[in-house]
Amino acid sequence: MSLDTPTAPGETTAQAPRLEVAHLSCVFDGREVVRDVSFRVAPGEIMCLLGPSGCGKSTTLRVIAGIERQSAGSVHADGKMLCNEVFSTPPEARGIGLIFQDFALFPHLTVGQNVSFGLRGPKARVQARVGELLERVDLVGYADKTPHMLSGGEQQRVALARALAPRPRIMLMDEPFSGLDNRLRDGIRDETLQLLKEEGTAVVLVTHEPEEAMRMADQIALMRDGQIVQKGAPYNIYNAPCDKAAAAFFSDINVIRGRVTGLLTDTVFGQFLAPGVGDGTEVEIVFRPQHVKLDFDRHGSGPNPTPQDGVPARGLVERARFMGHESLVEFRMDFDGGRLKATVPGVFLPKPGTPLWLSVRRDRCFVFPVTA
């Protein structure tokens, strides 16, 4: 199976890569922490390495930066090799910017001195570049302040300006927004990435937050156990997950089981297509809570089956919670005593024990063979 998902509606072929990572592997103390990782990032494009802690995201980033050495594979920038198994360009010569969760501003330097750190050339040109960047990050008039006088969001913007000052071709960002207050995070994150896109910088962003990846990335590389298990645009990664674990990483899921006969799987919700799956194979049918349709019980009867929603099945409400923009309703199903979840827009809080009928959108279900 290809790890690349189909092109999303309106998506175009990427231009020549600014950064190319090819077959990267890293072995530490006999343990392979990164395995055969490959991806490309074009100028102005944002690639997100997404996955749980310990899956190899940050190690991949450190190899690109030159902080760690790989066991196999290579890294190229604009077609020029930065490193392979026997050769490595020093980090300071790679033209790569770094932003981490810890902004690491120099406390004894002013904002202006922090931003200009590492710049070379005539003083007037350096000052002009500092002034330009402070204006772009909305910190005009802050040049003479010191870091301890700034808020967390302001420090983040100073760190961004400093990283951008030498006009890096590539920017590496490791969980850079996780230390910010939720109220600040969205605005600063969006401003940061817009600025990087305008600069034509290729960005590799590491995060374990699916919502952040979906909001920020042009492409997502979903990592698990040191390797990329799926790669593509956010639309495709979300709507065509490669397996149950990939679907579950992005949201809550419901799972029911069945067995394939003649490319069809019989369930209490009706039949599901299982193309390419052999007869007798046990499969898991995965669907998200927002794709469950609810209807009222009418003296023990539910709505009629439809081609789109299949056959309804009855369940009793166990719990209903208001989540702000939607309600989450949890059910114990009549047919097997299993639990399923549904989310509905707005405030809908049926009492525990209320019977309701659940239907499942056929075009929003994923069928995966059961793995050991």
HELIX and SHEET records of a PDB file:
HELIX    1   1 LYS A   57  ALA A   65  1                                   9    
HELIX    2   2 PRO A   91  ALA A   93  5                                   3    
HELIX    3   3 VAL A  111  SER A  116  1                                   6    
HELIX    4   4 LYS A  123  ARG A  136  1                                  14    
HELIX    5   5 PRO A  147  MET A  149  5                                   3    
HELIX    6   6 GLY A  152  LEU A  164  1                                  13    
HELIX    7   7 ASN A  182  GLU A  198  1                                  17    
HELIX    8   8 PRO A  210  MET A  216  1                                   7    
HELIX    9   9 PRO A  234  ASN A  239  1                                   6    
HELIX   10  10 LYS A  244  PHE A  250  1                                   7    
HELIX   11  11 PRO A  289  HIS A  291  5                                   3    
HELIX   12  12 ARG A  362  ARG A  364  5                                   3    
SHEET    1   A 4 ARG A  31  VAL A  41  0                                        
SHEET    2   A 4 LEU A  19  PHE A  28 -1                                        
SHEET    3   A 4 ALA A  72  ALA A  77 -1                                        
SHEET    4   A 4 LYS A  80  CYS A  83 -1                                        
SHEET    1   B 6 ILE A  96  PHE A 100  0                                        
SHEET    2   B 6 ILE A 170  ASP A 174  1                                        
SHEET    3   B 6 ALA A 202  THR A 207  1                                        
SHEET    4   B 6 ILE A  46  LEU A  50  1                                        
SHEET    5   B 6 GLN A 219  ARG A 224  1                                        
SHEET    6   B 6 GLN A 227  GLY A 232 -1                                        
SHEET    1   C 5 GLY A 270  LEU A 273  0                                        
SHEET    2   C 5 LEU A 264  THR A 267 -1                                        
SHEET    3   C 5 ASN A 254  THR A 261 -1                                        
SHEET    4   C 5 GLU A 282  PHE A 287 -1                                        
SHEET    5   C 5 CYS A 365  PRO A 369 -1                                        
SHEET    1   D 5 VAL A 292  PHE A 296  0                                        
SHEET    2   D 5 PRO A 355  VAL A 360 -1                                        
SHEET    3   D 5 ALA A 313  PHE A 322 -1                                        
SHEET    4   D 5 GLU A 326  MET A 333 -1                                        
SHEET    5   D 5 ARG A 339  PRO A 345 -1                                        
END                                                                             
